[in-house]
Amino acid sequence: MAESILVTIFCCLPFGIVGIINASKVSSLYAQGNYDEAQRASADAKKWTIIGLCVGFVGIITYLVVYGFAAFTLLNVQ
């Protein structure tokens, strides 16, 4: 759950929210005795958290490259 929240805050909001939703299902499914469903919800939460983390990192790197190039270009204009 904590990882999904951190991904939501710092990386990618949509995928982090899906991770939070799936992570919140785990404990209630486990308490009901639906161990297979709880395991599946946990795996889904992990999957969406990792996807959100990867998309967030790609977005941050793209942002830095584009704006770094723009700043470099503006500094070299004479």
QUIVEN-V560821 format. One record per helix or strand. SS is the DSSP state (@ for helix, = for strand). FROM is the first residue (numbers start at 1). TO is the last residue. If there is no record, write none. Layout:
ss={SS	SS}
from={FROM	FROM}
to={TO	TO}
This chain:
ss={@	@	@}
from={2	13	35}
to={10	31	75}
